[in-house]
Amino acid sequence: MRRSEERELVFILPVDKTKISLKSRDDNPAILVGLQHLYLNTEIRAQILTLIQGYVAKDCDHDTGRPGMNWWRLLVLATLNQGLDCYYARLEELANEHKML
């Protein structure tokens, strides 16, 4: 594990401990609840992440790239991008500032 990833793990709330407001009228919580369910179901999550690995950049070295970006994070950002139909600046703001992500 890289040093930056180790430091980051100190500040991450585990997915199963994350409380998502079901009363919110925003579209984020509905997507996050679905992602949380998917994350907690390890069998389905493993199958989906394996599919992503085989589909995304087949000819690239999957051990290199952006530090800290893993397949789960890629799935979360891609799901939010599609589910919210958002532009890059909003997705970047969500990824960097939204504590639920």
Secondary structure by P-SEA (a helix, b strand, c coil): ccaaaaaaaaaccccccbbbbcccccaaaaaaaaaaaaaaaaaaaaaaaaaaaaccccccccccccccccaaaaaaaaaaaaaacccaaaaaaaacccccc
